[in-house]
Amino acid sequence: MEVDSDVDSRFLEGTRHFLDWFQLLPGATFHKDIAIEDLRSRNAGRGIVAQADIAADTVLFTIPRSSILCAATSPLKDKIPDIFDLDNDNGDESEDEAESSNQNSWTLLILILIYEHLQGPSSPWKPYLDVLPSTFNTPMFWTPTQLSFLQASAITSKIGQADADKMIASKILPVIRSHPEIFFPSSATPLSDDQLIQLAHRMGSTIMSYAFDLEQDMEIPEQLENDDEWEEDREGKTMLGMVPMADILNADAEFNTHINHTEDALTAVSLRPIKKGDEILNFYGPLSSAELLRRYGYVTEKHTRWDVVELSWGLISSVLQSKLRARSEVWEKVSTLVQQNEDFEEAFVLERQSPDPSSTGLLEDPAEFTSLPDELGEQFKLCLKACKKITESKNDIAVRALNDKDWRKKLYLETTLEAVMQREKEYGTTLEQDDQLLSSGLPDEREKMAVWVRRGEKQILREAQTWISTQLEELRNKPAEQPEDEGRATKRRKM
C-alpha cells in the first residue's frame, strides 16, 4: 500500500500531537517500551508496538476516567442539560425506537462527538479527534456493487442504514437545529442537513468501532451484539465513552493485552510476555468474520473459528414438506400452526464449538462443528406434530417419525442436510471458486473482505454437511433393536 508523502507527513504529525497531548493528561501514563506506529501498509491504521521485550502483568498505559470523552466529562451537559436525562422518557414511548425523540447512550455520544468536532481548534479534545478515522470500511459505507460481493451472507440484512437515518432525523438533527448557537461557533459556517447526516453517520460508526462501555469491564456492550450497525442497546442508558489511547490498540482473536476498569482509570495490562516488535493487541470478543466486518471494517484469519451461517426455517420447512408429500394447502395450515408457537424461530445459527481464548489470550483448543442447534430439532418435531394434527393422523410419514425416534432422527438429518446444501447454492460462487479468488490476490480491499466473509460461511456449511452425513452413516450402521424373546422375558419376570 503506497502512501502519499504529504498524507504520510500529516499522519505522523497527528500521531505526535496526540501522544504529546495524551502524556500531558493528569494521571495518564505511557510505558517507555511501547510506541504508536504507522501500520497502514497492512491496512491497520495506527497501532501500538513493543520497542523492547515486555514482561507479563506490565501496565502499558493508563487513562484517567476524567480524560474519557463521555456524558460525564462533556461541556455539553451544562449547555443542554435536558438531553442528558436518560431516565426521563417524557411519556414519549414509541414502538419504533429509531423514530423516538428520546436520547439514549448512543445518540448522546454522537451529539457529544459532533459538538467537539464542530468546535474545531477550540476543542480540548482536538488532538484526539484528529487521530480518529474520518472514513470507514464497514458495510454501512459500501456501494451497492461492493455489497453484492457478500452474496447470500445474512450480514447484508443487518447493516441498518434506513434505521440509522431515522434515528439521526429524530434524535440528532432536532437537537442541533434547536441550539445552533451552541453547536456552531460564530466563526463557523453551519452545516446543511445532508452534511450533518453524513457527520452523524461518521460519529456513529466511530462509536461502534471505538467506544467503551464504561459501566462494564468489556470492550463492547453485551446488549449490542445483535443490533443493526450502530443502533443503541434497547435500554439505552449505559454510559458509553471514547477512551484516548485504548482505541489506538488493534485487536485479534489471539491477543496479549487487556483493558482493566477501575474506579478512577482504565489501564492496559500485558497478559503474557511480549517480544520486541510485536504489536500490542486487544480482544473485541468472539466475533465472526461477518460481525467483525460489520462493526469494525476488517477481517482476520484467526476470527474464522467463530464464523456462523444462518439457516432459515423456510428452507427446512420447504424440504420437509416435500419429504412428507404434503399438499400446499395443508402445509400452509401446518406452517401457521408452527408459527403460533411462542418459541418459533425464523432462522437458526450453524456454528462451531469454539473454546474461549486462554487467560493469556491464546487459542489453545481447536474449533469443531459438533452439533445442530437444539432449538432446530425441537421446532422440527413441533412441525411433525402440527402436520399430524392438521391431517388428523393421516400423514403416515409424520406419524411414523413421531412414533419411531430413529426414523425421526433420520428424517431430521436428511431434511437438514438437503436444506444446508440448498443454502450453499444461494451463494453466487462455490467455496473452491472463492479460494481461487483469494489466492489470486484481489486488488479491491472491500471485495477481498466480502469474499473472505462469504467463503467462511460456505466452509461452515460444508462442515455441517460432513457432520450430518457422518451422523446419518452411524444411524444406518446402528444395530437394529431386536425384539426381546417373550419366553425369556416371562421367566425373568417370574424370578
Secondary structure, 3 states (H helix, E strand, C coil): CCCCHHHHHHHHHHHHHHHHHHHCCCCCEECCCEEEEECHHHCCCEEEEECCCECCCCEEEEEEHHHCEECCCCCHHHHCHHHHCCCCCCCCCCCCHHHCCCCCHHHHHHHHHHHHHHHHHHCCCHHHHCCCCCCCCCHHHCCHHHHHCCCCCHHHHCCCHHHHHHHHHHHHHHHHHHCHHHHCCCCCCCCCHHHHHHHHHHHHHHHHHHCEECCCCECCCHHHCCCCCCCCCCCCCCCEEECCCHHHCEECCCCCEEEEECCCEEEEEECCCECCCCECEECCCCCCHHHHHHHHCCCCHHHHHHCEEEEEHHHHHHHHHHHHCCCHHHHHHHHHHHHCCCCCCCEEEEECECCCCCCCCCCCCCCECCCCCHHHHHHHHHHHHHHHHHCCCCCHHHHHHHHCHHHHHHHHHHHHHHHHHHHHHCCCCCHHHHHHHHHHCCCCHHHHHHHHHHHHHHHHHHHHHHHHHHHHHHHHCCCCCCCCCHHHHHHHHHC
